[in-house]
Amino acid sequence: MITINNEPTAYTPIFLGTTQHSLRLSLEILIMVGMKLNDEVIETYNVTVSAIELGQLPNIGSEIAIDEITGSELSGFKAKLKQSDAQIRNTASTELEKLVDLKNVGRYQLLKGKNIMTQDLNAPELTKDNLILIRQLLDVTQLELAKTIGVSERTVWGIENGSQKISNKFVDKLLVAYPDFAESIEVQFDWVSLTFPDLTSKQVIADVLRLQENLFLERPTSQNFYTREMAFAGEKNIYIQDFAPVKNPETQAVDQKFGTTLYLTGKGTRLFEKALLEQSINWRDFFKKARLYRGHLTRLDIAINDKWGLLNMNDVVKAVQEKRFWSKSKSYAVHGNVDDGWTVDFGKSPFVIRAYDKHKEQANKGYDTDVKTRVELELHQDKAEYVLDEWLSHDKKLVDITFDILYTYLWFTNEPIDAQKLKSDKVREVIEQTVEPMPAWSLLTALGNRMKFVRQPKQQSVERIEKWVLQSVVPSLAVLKKTGHWHEIIEAINTVELSAEQQKLVMATTKNAITQASKQLNINFEKPTKKYNEDDEQGKGA
């Protein structure tokens, strides 16, 4: 009897061996466990267990003292051993270290593709189909492409007939010759949540964000077990939730409970990037500072913006419906329709890959955007922290990490994948070697790490209110004006009292400097399309 994700089963757990790359100095090892029922192994799980609790490895095929397994294929499974059978081994640490040295497995990275012991980032090679697709997107002939990038027509012809490979030098020339294409894909943060166990919301505003506190509206809340919320301009774009101080009626002492969570929504990240610019720092600097205050990521969304229309969501949805894709997660869902736009989710929390029609989504809200399709990586808790560790600690570019994850976890093909191939021990390698990829998807993942991670600072604005007035109120105002009631309307506008939220919105909109930056910077925020390359240490305009 064993419980799997809180559901009791009649299975008997059987030890089927260890996985070499799971040997870690953290004293956690990855083992394969079979679920036995009526002398038959029904299914298997790769689970992480404590090497100390497990003690000496059992014989393959013998029962193992596990009474609970929790997790998912995406986040990994963990096993709890029966305490009565657990054995404490003082020599476990020494033995594991010897095994690591002996097998020379190095440091295994959770999000690496192909399960190889390497620090190299994974990306597919560009193929002839990719170049043909690029020409179609650029609407040029082989001769026109060759002349523009400065190579012979024979080179382009040779690549497209498969007799010649695409070199890095060729790609560099292509991106230089077609700058619009080079900027067609960009990466940016779309949601950031950080928990600070030792701070209050006002301390986060003053010390971490370094924003002006008078631009925040304080109000009660009951969300996420917190009791107080501080919202920038009174809106939930940049907001912090914590515990309101409580006065002891007997002693009159004020009890302040610590612990708070900062939320930067999609719009909030753009607004906060204005503050970053005012303070002459970038996202990397901000996260390093947040960690000094014991800030822990609870959610990080990384958006891959396809402005060229490289990905067509109709094609993506069709590929999903026809089983022309492979994903590390068995969970996926399709939402929407052709008219309003499609959304496809792969996986569940703590890690979701989402692809959707960004242009149609914004159009349905009455907005315009130059982004055609967006692919998002939504990471929670340890998954988000892992990406941040890789970015801050190993001097890697965020775009490299982002597209490495995308390439590792999701792959589309041009034809349905045989069910037998999906059962292979090395399913991903088998699929890549035997099934033609979807050119658009393979091009996205191949070129992705050559694109930019950008900041696009924006001001707090009254655009939402203005749009509503223009669409819903102006027609009625026109009637009042033509019928002689315009004076009363003007008088009412001049005498109306704004709520606290509305006053904060006015202040945040009219103030140029929203931060506590010591020096006044002459920054023009009238052009919200101005972007900054995050990978450029000087933060110069992109």
Buried (B, 14 or more C-beta within 10 A) or exposed (E): EBBBEEEEBEBBBBBBEBEEBBBBEEBBBBBBBBBBEEEEBEEEBBBBBBBBBBBEBBEEEEEBBBBBBBBBBBBBBBBBBEEEBBEEBEEBBEEBEEBBEEEEBEEBBEBBBEEEBEEEBBBBEBBBBBBBBBBEBBEBEBEBBBBBBEBEBEBBBBBBEEEBEBEEEBBEBBBEBBEEBBBBBBBBBBBBBBBBEEBBBBBBBBBBBBBBEEBBBBBEBEEEEBBBBBBBBBBBBBBBBBBBEEEEEEEEEEEEEEBBBBBBBBBBBBBBBBBBBBBEBBBBEBBEBBBEBEBBBBBBBBBBBBBBEBBBBEBBBEBBEEBBBBBBBEEBEEEBEEEEBBBBBBBBBBBBBBBBBBBBBBBEEEEEBEBBBBBBBBBBBBBBBBBBEBBEEEEBBBBBBBBBBBBBBBBBBBEEBBEEBEEEEEBBEBBBEEBEBBBBBBBBBBBBBBBBBBBBBBBBBBBBEEEEEEEEEEEEEEEEEEEEEEEEEEEEEEEEEEEEBBBBBBBBBEBEBBBBBEEEEEEEBEEBEBBBBBBBEEBEEB
